Amino acid sequence: MDARITKAEAALLLPNATIPSRRMAEVEAIRLSAAAARDAAIADGIRRAARGVFRFFVALGQAVRAYPTRISTYRALRALSDRELNDIGMTRFDIGRVLAADIAPRPANDAGERPTPRAA
């Protein structure tokens, strides 16, 4: 038995490490850069989705934690009379806004009075 390997046999056993032409090298470089860009875009999308899910759960936790305080404030305001509410600058209609996520005071006019609702 002959232990020597011929050139034809060696060509079959060894991977093709050289790119046959310059055009093939350019095509391969473009393919590799496109694959890298695709992988970066996928990774960025996954990171943004994970951040969004994390923010959702943080906001949900904050809302659950704040709910007992907000509901007790709502009940305390409901127990006040109209005169007491007027003393703190609120009306009966403002009480519902206590449970709203973003409580913003109504704008006052130049005289420091609250605007009255207009009749339609």
Rosetta blueprint (number, residue, H / E / L):
1 M L
2 D L
3 A L
4 R L
5 I L
6 T L
7 K H
8 A H
9 E H
10 A H
11 A H
12 L H
13 L H
14 L L
15 P L
16 N L
17 A L
18 T L
19 I L
20 P L
21 S L
22 R H
23 R H
24 M H
25 A H
26 E H
27 V H
28 E H
29 A H
30 I H
31 R H
32 L H
33 S H
34 A H
35 A H
36 A H
37 A H
38 R H
39 D H
40 A H
41 A H
42 I H
43 A H
44 D H
45 G H
46 I H
47 R H
48 R H
49 A H
50 A H
51 R H
52 G H
53 V H
54 F H
55 R H
56 F H
57 F H
58 V H
59 A H
60 L H
61 G H
62 Q H
63 A H
64 V H
65 R H
66 A H
67 Y H
68 P H
69 T H
70 R H
71 I H
72 S H
73 T H
74 Y H
75 R H
76 A H
77 L H
78 R H
79 A H
80 L L
81 S L
82 D H
83 R H
84 E H
85 L H
86 N H
87 D H
88 I L
89 G L
90 M L
91 T L
92 R H
93 F H
94 D H
95 I H
96 G H
97 R H
98 V H
99 L H
100 A L
101 A L
102 D L
103 I L
104 A L
105 P L
106 R L
107 P L
108 A L
109 N L
110 D L
111 A L
112 G L
113 E L
114 R L
115 P L
116 T L
117 P L
118 R L
119 A L
120 A L
